[in-house]
């Protein structure tokens, strides 16, 4: 079984109470070169995969509110919704969508999602070295 398949299986089998294990399994899935760090490019590829999984109309590169709400936890875990760029730390999903929807067209485009994911990476990269350690990743939303 390939490494991505093993990590995906771990994500499915772990109970939600095992958050640390879940984030460790997710970290392993994102760390495609197995160096114990997640680079910004690895994170970017993973964010695109998450976007594509949520997108109910592949190819349109837009997430509707209905598509996001169908997999709300996946959406909220992989975009940055705190700090100066997007506002207060405690936001409901509807407000997160409004804040990510920069052009206010009622959908989150792939570019808007990618910008939110990049902001999340920067937020988690506490030592600004361009990669995430397991500890930095686990500290995320």
N, C-alpha and C positions, 0 to 999 in steps of 0.2 A: 504494500500500500504506500502510495506517495506521501511525502510530508504534508502537502496541503490537504490531502484526503484524511490523513490521521488527525490533523489539527481541527478540521471541520467536524469530524466525528466526535472529537472531545468536546467541542462547543455544544453539540446536540445532546450529549450524554450527561453533561454536568448539571446538577440542580442550580437554580438561580441563586440560592444562598451561598454557593461557592464562588463568589465574585472574584476573589483573587485567582482561583484556578481558571476561571473563565477568561480573565484578562491575560493570564499567562498563556493559555491556549491560543487566544487571539494574537498575542504578541508573536508566538511561534509561527503562526500562519502568515503574518505580515513580513516577518524576517526571512525573506526568501533565500538569502545567501547564507543563512545559519551562522552569522558572526556574533550573535548575541546583542545586536543593536538594530534599530529600525531607522534607516536613512530617510531623508525627505522624499527621495524618489520611490522607495518601497511604500511609504505611506501614501503618496500620491496615486500609485497604481491601485492600492487597496481601496482608497476612497472612491476611485472610479468604479471598481467592482461593486462596492456597496451601492453607489448611485444606480448602476445598471440593474442590480437585484431589485431595488425598490421601484424602478421605472416600469410601469405596467404597459407602456407603449414603447418598446425598444426602438431606438432610432430617432425619437422625437426630442431627446435630450432635455426633457422637462419633467419635473415632479409636480403632480397636482396635490392638493391637500388630501384628497381621497387616497392617492397612492402612498403618501407619507403616513397617513393615519393607519393604513393597513399594516405597516411595519414601523410603528412609531419609535420603538426602542432602538432599532438599528439606525434610524435617522438621527435621533438626538445624541447618540453616543459618538457619532463621527463628524460632528461639526462644532465649531467654537461658538458659544453663545454667552460668553461672559466677558467682562473687561470693557475697556473704552470703546472698542470697535462695535460691539453689538449690544451692550447694555448690561443690566443686572444679572446676577448669577441664577436667580430663581425665576424662570420664565416657563409658561406653559408652552406646549408644542405649537399652538397657533401663533403665539408671539414670536417664537423662534423662526417660524416660517416667514412671518411678516418682516422680521429683521434681516433675514437672509435674502429675501426677495427685493434686491436693491432697486430694480426698475419698477417695482410695484405692479407687475402684470398678473399677479395672482398665482404664479407658478415659480418653482425654484429651478432655474436653469442649471445645466451641467457646470457652467462657469461659476455661477453663484455658489453652488455646492462645493466646487473645487476650492473656491476662495475661503469658504467656511472651514473646510478640512485643512487647508494650509494654515489658517489662523489657529486652528486647534493644535497643529504640530508645533507652531512657534510658541504657543502658550505652554505646552507640555515640555518643551526643550529648555529646561530651567537653566542649564549651564551654557546655552547658546552655542553648542558645538556641532549643530546640524544633524544630530542623531538622537534617538531616544533610547535610554537604558530601560530595562524592565521596570525599575522603580519609578522612573518618570512616566512611563506608559500607564502603570497601575494607578498613578495619582490622578489620572484623567477623569472626565465626567462619566 
